[in-house]
């Protein structure tokens, strides 16, 4: 899977990659190529993006509930 990201999106992508590794021991092998002011990110393995989204949603909900 490939995506072209802005600087802010790339920063967020890196945050989530690190978070998934730390909290769920999930590696997201990827490459990054700078294209002008954008970042071309390619995920190198077949990853279930829906599963990752669900994990991130659950963690965000838990974080939100503990801060209320």
Buried (B, 14 or more C-beta within 10 A) or exposed (E): EEBEBEEEBBEEBBEBBEBBEEEEEBEBEBEEEEEEEBBBBEBEEEBEEEEBEEBBEEBEEEEEEEEE
